[in-house]
């Protein structure tokens, strides 16, 4: 737990805020506890339907220092602290490729604005169609109704490059 919290505390304030926002999105009862059923549902929405219960149990066991079996803000921060450690470029590209294919619902090798917005909404990330269009315009300097995999990876890694990470 402590190592994860130390890693979390090394994140920038905007990164920490993103993680707090994700906690709030995954805590629909707003009781500062994410129930295992809530977390399993979120995992299933991200495409881990078959293994969501097992994955949740493993995550909880990893940080459940007090034996409650509940995921509170402190444990959530520790999980994300571990998850946000430096990732090799190869692993990052593999993860983004998996994410691209998860979002590409019609499997045509391109992500439409609609697919991106719907994917973010399924994951309870508060980005709608207009937000996606604006973010793509800001990054590419022109309207982008679709992204291929290379463009998607470029867009998703731009924040890290711009921040000097």
C-alpha positions as CSV (number, residue, x, y, z in Angstrom):
1,X,0.0,0.0,0.0
2,X,2.7,2.5,1.0
3,X,4.7,2.1,-2.2
4,X,1.6,2.7,-4.3
5,X,0.7,5.8,-2.3
6,X,4.3,7.1,-2.7
7,X,4.0,6.6,-6.4
8,X,0.6,8.3,-6.4
9,X,2.0,11.3,-4.6
10,X,4.7,11.7,-7.2
11,X,2.0,12.2,-9.9
12,X,1.3,15.7,-11.0
13,X,-1.8,17.4,-9.6
14,X,-3.7,17.1,-12.9
15,X,-3.0,13.4,-13.0
16,X,-4.1,13.0,-9.4
17,X,-7.3,14.9,-10.2
18,X,-8.0,12.5,-13.1
19,X,-7.7,9.6,-10.7
20,X,-10.0,11.3,-8.2
21,X,-12.5,11.8,-11.0
22,X,-12.3,8.2,-11.9
23,X,-12.9,7.2,-8.3
24,X,-16.0,9.4,-8.2
25,X,-17.3,7.9,-11.5
26,X,-16.9,4.4,-10.1
27,X,-18.6,5.3,-6.8
28,X,-22.2,5.9,-8.0
29,X,-23.5,5.8,-4.4
30,X,-21.1,8.6,-3.5
31,X,-20.2,6.8,-0.2
32,X,-16.4,7.0,-0.6
33,X,-16.3,3.2,-1.1
34,X,-16.3,1.3,-4.4
35,X,-18.1,-1.9,-3.9
36,X,-16.7,-5.0,-5.6
37,X,-19.8,-5.2,-7.7
38,X,-19.4,-1.6,-8.8
39,X,-15.8,-2.2,-9.8
40,X,-16.6,-5.5,-11.6
41,X,-19.3,-3.6,-13.6
42,X,-16.7,-1.0,-14.6
43,X,-14.2,-3.7,-15.6
44,X,-16.9,-5.4,-17.7
45,X,-17.6,-2.0,-19.4
46,X,-14.0,-1.8,-20.3
47,X,-14.1,-5.2,-22.0
48,X,-13.0,-7.5,-19.2
49,X,-16.3,-9.2,-18.9
50,X,-15.2,-12.8,-18.4
51,X,-12.5,-12.1,-15.8
52,X,-13.9,-9.0,-14.1
53,X,-14.8,-10.7,-10.7
54,X,-11.4,-12.4,-10.6
55,X,-9.6,-9.2,-11.5
56,X,-11.4,-7.2,-8.9
57,X,-10.7,-9.8,-6.2
58,X,-7.0,-9.8,-7.1
59,X,-6.8,-5.9,-7.0
60,X,-8.5,-5.8,-3.7
61,X,-6.3,-8.4,-2.2
62,X,-3.3,-6.4,-3.4
63,X,-4.1,-3.3,-1.4
64,X,-6.5,-4.6,1.3
65,X,-4.2,-3.9,4.3
66,X,-7.1,-3.6,6.7
67,X,-9.0,-6.8,5.5
68,X,-12.3,-5.0,4.9
69,X,-12.6,-6.1,1.3
70,X,-13.7,-2.6,0.3
71,X,-11.9,-0.2,-2.0
72,X,-11.7,3.2,-0.4
73,X,-9.9,6.3,-1.7
74,X,-6.6,5.4,-0.1
75,X,-6.6,1.9,-1.6
76,X,-7.7,3.3,-5.0
77,X,-4.8,5.8,-4.9
78,X,-2.4,3.0,-4.1
79,X,-3.6,0.9,-7.0
80,X,-3.3,3.8,-9.4
81,X,0.1,4.7,-8.0
82,X,1.3,1.2,-8.9
83,X,-0.4,1.4,-12.3
84,X,1.1,4.7,-13.2
85,X,4.7,3.7,-12.8
86,X,6.9,4.1,-15.8
87,X,5.8,1.8,-18.6
88,X,8.1,0.7,-21.4
89,X,7.4,2.1,-24.8
90,X,6.6,-1.4,-26.0
91,X,4.1,-2.0,-23.3
92,X,2.5,1.4,-23.8
93,X,2.1,0.7,-27.5
94,X,0.6,-2.8,-26.8
95,X,-1.9,-1.3,-24.3
96,X,-2.9,1.5,-26.8
97,X,-3.3,-1.1,-29.5
98,X,-5.6,-3.2,-27.3
99,X,-7.5,0.0,-26.4
100,X,-7.9,0.9,-30.0
101,X,-9.3,-2.5,-30.9
102,X,-11.6,-2.3,-27.8
103,X,-13.0,1.0,-29.1
104,X,-13.3,-0.1,-32.7
105,X,-16.7,-1.7,-32.4
106,X,-17.2,-2.3,-36.1
107,X,-13.7,-3.7,-36.5
108,X,-12.9,-1.6,-39.7
109,X,-9.5,-0.4,-38.5
110,X,-10.7,3.2,-37.9
111,X,-12.3,4.9,-34.9
112,X,-15.1,7.3,-35.7
113,X,-15.9,10.2,-33.4
114,X,-19.0,8.3,-32.4
115,X,-17.0,5.1,-31.5
116,X,-14.6,7.2,-29.4
117,X,-17.3,9.1,-27.6
118,X,-19.3,5.9,-26.9
119,X,-16.2,4.1,-25.7
120,X,-15.4,6.9,-23.3
121,X,-19.0,7.0,-22.1
122,X,-19.0,3.2,-21.5
123,X,-15.9,3.6,-19.3
124,X,-17.7,6.5,-17.5
125,X,-15.2,9.0,-18.7
126,X,-17.0,12.3,-19.1
127,X,-16.1,13.0,-22.7
128,X,-18.9,13.4,-25.2
129,X,-18.9,13.6,-29.0
130,X,-18.3,17.4,-29.1
131,X,-15.4,17.0,-26.6
132,X,-13.8,14.3,-28.8
133,X,-14.2,16.4,-31.9
134,X,-12.6,19.5,-30.2
135,X,-9.7,17.5,-28.7
136,X,-8.9,15.9,-32.1
137,X,-9.1,19.4,-33.7
138,X,-6.8,20.8,-31.1
139,X,-4.2,18.0,-31.6
140,X,-4.3,17.6,-35.4
141,X,-5.1,21.2,-36.4
142,X,-8.1,20.1,-38.5
143,X,-11.3,18.3,-38.3
144,X,-10.8,14.5,-37.9
145,X,-14.0,12.5,-38.3
146,X,-12.0,9.2,-38.1
147,X,-8.6,8.0,-36.7
148,X,-6.6,5.1,-37.8
149,X,-4.5,3.2,-35.2
150,X,-1.3,5.2,-35.8
151,X,-3.2,8.5,-35.4
152,X,-5.0,7.2,-32.3
153,X,-1.6,6.3,-30.7
154,X,-0.2,9.6,-31.7
155,X,-3.1,11.4,-30.1
156,X,-3.1,9.3,-26.9
157,X,0.6,9.8,-26.3
158,X,0.7,13.5,-27.2
159,X,0.0,14.6,-23.6
160,X,3.1,12.7,-22.3
161,X,5.3,14.1,-25.0
162,X,4.1,17.7,-24.4
163,X,4.6,17.4,-20.6
164,X,8.2,16.1,-21.2
165,X,7.4,12.6,-19.8
